[in-house]
């Protein structure tokens, strides 16, 4: 991790000492130095650093005025100053640390370490959020084959995504679709519908197909038969000839 850093101090000796201390840290990349507030604002806006080592009392703009002029593009800030009267105000603008001059090498290193720890936490949080977004947006190969049913309800044509269908049941020349939106009839054979469904739909009986995503529990009935339970209380009994498919489906549930 390289921490891109800008120094802003009107004293050349102060900048020189900070520069020397930074040069001993492999994680720090010094990308610019400013001799006053206006230079600091320009450098930060142009270079977008991760860290700003900022004096408070400088010509034209104070350190606090520099922060105000940055609006939302504010890097991590360590104030380095000879005045202890600004400490409370420094933390009001969310500074990571407030280092009083004169300071020793250990005090300076401690301030840098606080920045590193803060950055690592932020990076971990951002990585977690990105992973959660990826998981939310991920579509499995089975779901990519999502099928849309066209059914009539009270004379009105409706579209139902296969993703909301809990189960399907053969009913003569029709297929019953069961979902939270109710029951719907589809004029087609169960076999014909089965060929169009994603892989998370499993044939468990000659007259029943279930969406494995909605199966919440099961009971073994004996003789290679199971009773599948859904979260809404519905149950489906499986056929003996489908036991292999049913066991493969249930192995992913428990």
PEPE-V715464 format. One record per residue. N is the residue number from 1. RES is the residue in three letters. PSI is psi in degrees with one decimal (999 if undefined). Layout:
BEGIN
N,RES,PSI
N,RES,PSI
END
This chain:
BEGIN
1,UNK,118.8
2,UNK,125.1
3,UNK,106.5
4,UNK,122.4
5,UNK,143.0
6,UNK,137.2
7,UNK,136.4
8,UNK,105.7
9,UNK,137.2
10,UNK,-9.1
11,UNK,122.7
12,UNK,-38.9
13,UNK,-39.2
14,UNK,-42.5
15,UNK,-40.6
16,UNK,-41.7
17,UNK,-43.7
18,UNK,-42.0
19,UNK,-42.8
20,UNK,-40.6
21,UNK,-39.5
22,UNK,-32.0
23,UNK,-17.1
24,UNK,-2.4
25,UNK,114.1
26,UNK,-16.7
27,UNK,-4.1
28,UNK,132.6
29,UNK,110.0
30,UNK,117.5
31,UNK,-6.4
32,UNK,156.1
33,UNK,139.7
34,UNK,140.3
35,UNK,-7.3
36,UNK,179.9
37,UNK,-41.8
38,UNK,-39.0
39,UNK,-39.0
40,UNK,-45.9
41,UNK,-45.0
42,UNK,-46.1
43,UNK,-43.8
44,UNK,-41.6
45,UNK,-33.9
46,UNK,-38.7
47,UNK,-18.4
48,UNK,61.9
49,UNK,164.3
50,UNK,-32.4
51,UNK,138.7
52,UNK,120.5
53,UNK,109.3
54,UNK,125.7
55,UNK,161.4
56,UNK,-52.4
57,UNK,104.3
58,UNK,161.8
59,UNK,151.6
60,UNK,-60.8
61,UNK,135.5
62,UNK,169.6
63,UNK,-38.7
64,UNK,-36.3
65,UNK,-33.0
66,UNK,-47.2
67,UNK,-44.5
68,UNK,-33.9
69,UNK,-11.6
70,UNK,-13.2
71,UNK,-114.6
72,UNK,-9.4
73,UNK,60.4
74,UNK,122.2
75,UNK,178.5
76,UNK,140.3
77,UNK,130.9
78,UNK,118.0
79,UNK,132.7
80,UNK,110.3
81,UNK,160.7
82,UNK,-0.9
83,UNK,121.0
84,UNK,-6.5
85,UNK,-12.1
86,UNK,3.4
87,UNK,-48.4
88,UNK,-42.8
89,UNK,-34.7
90,UNK,-42.9
91,UNK,-19.3
92,UNK,-29.4
93,UNK,19.5
94,UNK,36.7
95,UNK,146.9
96,UNK,-37.4
97,UNK,165.2
98,UNK,104.3
99,UNK,122.8
100,UNK,133.7
101,UNK,141.2
102,UNK,149.9
103,UNK,156.0
104,UNK,174.1
105,UNK,-38.6
106,UNK,-38.9
107,UNK,-39.6
108,UNK,-44.2
109,UNK,-36.2
110,UNK,-40.6
111,UNK,-43.8
112,UNK,-38.7
113,UNK,-35.6
114,UNK,-39.6
115,UNK,-45.2
116,UNK,-44.2
117,UNK,-40.7
118,UNK,-43.1
119,UNK,-40.5
120,UNK,-40.3
121,UNK,-43.0
122,UNK,-42.0
123,UNK,-39.7
124,UNK,-41.6
125,UNK,-44.8
126,UNK,-39.4
127,UNK,-41.4
128,UNK,-44.0
129,UNK,-39.7
130,UNK,-41.2
131,UNK,-40.5
132,UNK,-38.2
133,UNK,-40.6
134,UNK,-41.8
135,UNK,-38.3
136,UNK,-39.8
137,UNK,-11.7
138,UNK,134.3
139,UNK,118.7
140,UNK,160.3
141,UNK,-35.2
142,UNK,-41.4
143,UNK,-23.0
144,UNK,-23.4
145,UNK,24.0
146,UNK,136.9
147,UNK,145.0
148,UNK,121.8
149,UNK,143.2
150,UNK,115.5
151,UNK,159.2
152,UNK,134.4
153,UNK,113.8
154,UNK,40.8
155,UNK,-2.0
156,UNK,129.7
157,UNK,128.2
158,UNK,154.5
159,UNK,130.3
160,UNK,123.5
161,UNK,142.6
162,UNK,-22.3
163,UNK,-19.1
164,UNK,-0.4
165,UNK,122.8
166,UNK,-45.2
167,UNK,164.9
168,UNK,146.3
169,UNK,131.5
170,UNK,139.7
171,UNK,81.5
172,UNK,-123.0
173,UNK,8.8
174,UNK,168.9
175,UNK,131.3
176,UNK,131.6
177,UNK,129.3
178,UNK,123.8
179,UNK,177.3
180,UNK,-14.5
181,UNK,2.8
182,UNK,-162.9
183,UNK,140.7
184,UNK,147.7
185,UNK,137.2
186,UNK,126.0
187,UNK,87.9
188,UNK,158.3
189,UNK,154.0
190,UNK,-37.6
191,UNK,-41.8
192,UNK,-39.3
193,UNK,-39.8
194,UNK,-38.1
195,UNK,-19.2
196,UNK,-9.6
197,UNK,152.1
198,UNK,168.5
199,UNK,-16.1
200,UNK,-3.9
201,UNK,129.8
202,UNK,131.2
203,UNK,117.9
204,UNK,-6.9
205,UNK,157.4
206,UNK,-18.8
207,UNK,10.5
208,UNK,137.3
209,UNK,137.9
210,UNK,150.8
211,UNK,111.1
212,UNK,-25.5
213,UNK,-23.1
214,UNK,-3.2
215,UNK,116.5
216,UNK,-24.7
217,UNK,174.1
218,UNK,160.4
219,UNK,141.8
220,UNK,125.0
221,UNK,-7.4
222,UNK,162.1
223,UNK,39.6
224,UNK,29.0
225,UNK,145.5
226,UNK,157.2
227,UNK,114.9
228,UNK,134.7
229,UNK,140.4
230,UNK,157.4
231,UNK,-22.3
232,UNK,4.2
233,UNK,-10.7
234,UNK,152.6
235,UNK,153.2
236,UNK,130.6
237,UNK,136.6
238,UNK,157.8
239,UNK,150.9
240,UNK,-36.1
241,UNK,-8.5
242,UNK,14.7
243,UNK,-37.7
244,UNK,-46.1
245,UNK,-40.9
246,UNK,-44.7
247,UNK,-39.2
248,UNK,-40.5
249,UNK,-46.3
250,UNK,-24.8
251,UNK,-24.1
252,UNK,-3.1
253,UNK,-30.3
254,UNK,999
END
